Amino acid sequence: HDMWMARTSLSNLRAAAEARAEKRREASAALDAALSLDDVGLIATAISNAEIARIDEAEIADAKARLAELEEEIRMMEQAEACVAMEEASDVESLRAAMAVAAEVGLSA
């Protein structure tokens, strides 16, 4: 009976270890897929899942760096669009609206 219990316990431990390894593989693949799409929301979610699954920290750090780059690109694009909207404003109301958007994206008038 003791031998059977030991074998069962060992089998359960191996199954649990394999399940954790599979979750790490899945999280890593999801992170790679999100990065290939350059989708900020997907990358943020994939990073969170990768941290939970405890994949390689270097892989997570690289993903966080790419996420920061994309967020900066988005911020710069929004600021450029706000500047164009202010330049193209044809009346006071549209200028005020464009200035409000500019303030929301971090530009000061």
C-alpha positions in Angstrom: 0.0 0.0 0.0 2.8 2.4 0.8 4.4 1.8 -2.5 1.2 2.4 -4.3 0.7 5.7 -2.4 4.2 6.8 -3.3 3.7 6.1 -7.0 0.4 7.9 -7.0 1.9 10.9 -5.3 4.8 10.9 -7.8 2.4 10.6 -10.7 0.3 13.5 -9.4 3.4 15.7 -8.9 4.5 14.9 -12.5 1.1 15.8 -13.9 1.0 19.0 -11.9 4.5 20.0 -13.2 3.5 19.2 -16.7 0.4 21.3 -16.4 2.4 24.3 -15.1 4.9 23.8 -18.0 2.0 23.8 -20.5 0.6 27.0 -19.0 4.0 28.6 -19.4 4.2 27.5 -23.0 0.7 28.8 -23.7 1.4 32.1 -22.0 4.6 32.5 -23.9 2.9 31.8 -27.2 0.1 34.2 -26.4 2.6 36.9 -25.6 4.5 36.3 -28.9 1.2 36.5 -30.8 0.2 39.8 -29.1 3.6 41.3 -29.8 3.3 40.3 -33.4 0.0 42.3 -33.7 1.4 45.4 -31.9 -1.9 45.6 -30.0 -1.5 47.5 -26.7 -4.5 45.9 -25.0 -3.5 42.4 -26.1 0.1 42.9 -25.1 -0.9 44.2 -21.6 -3.2 41.2 -21.0 -0.6 38.8 -22.3 2.0 40.3 -20.0 -0.3 39.9 -17.0 -1.0 36.3 -18.0 2.7 35.6 -18.5 3.6 37.0 -15.1 0.9 34.7 -13.5 2.3 31.7 -15.5 5.8 32.7 -14.4 7.4 32.6 -17.8 11.0 33.8 -18.4 11.5 37.2 -16.8 13.6 38.4 -19.8 10.7 37.7 -22.2 8.4 39.6 -20.0 10.8 42.5 -19.7 11.1 42.6 -23.5 7.4 42.7 -23.9 7.0 45.5 -21.3 9.6 47.5 -23.2 7.7 47.0 -26.5 4.5 47.9 -24.8 6.1 51.2 -23.5 7.3 51.9 -27.0 3.9 51.4 -28.5 2.2 53.5 -25.8 4.7 56.3 -26.6 4.0 56.1 -30.3 0.3 56.3 -29.6 0.8 59.3 -27.3 2.9 61.1 -30.0 0.3 60.3 -32.7 -2.5 61.7 -30.5 -0.5 64.8 -29.8 0.2 65.3 -33.5 -3.5 64.9 -34.4 -4.4 67.4 -31.7 -2.0 69.9 -33.1 -3.4 69.5 -36.6 -7.0 69.9 -35.2 -6.0 73.1 -33.5 -4.4 74.5 -36.7 -7.4 73.5 -38.8 -10.0 75.0 -36.3 -12.2 77.3 -38.3 -14.0 78.9 -35.4 -13.7 79.6 -31.7 -15.8 76.6 -30.7 -13.8 74.1 -32.7 -10.6 75.6 -31.4 -11.8 75.2 -27.8 -12.7 71.6 -28.6 -9.3 70.9 -30.2 -7.6 72.6 -27.2 -9.5 70.3 -24.8 -8.4 67.3 -26.7 -4.8 68.6 -26.8 -4.9 68.9 -23.0 -6.3 65.4 -22.6 -3.3 64.0 -24.6 -0.7 65.9 -22.6 -0.2 69.1 -24.6 -0.4 72.5 -23.0 -1.5 75.5 -24.9 
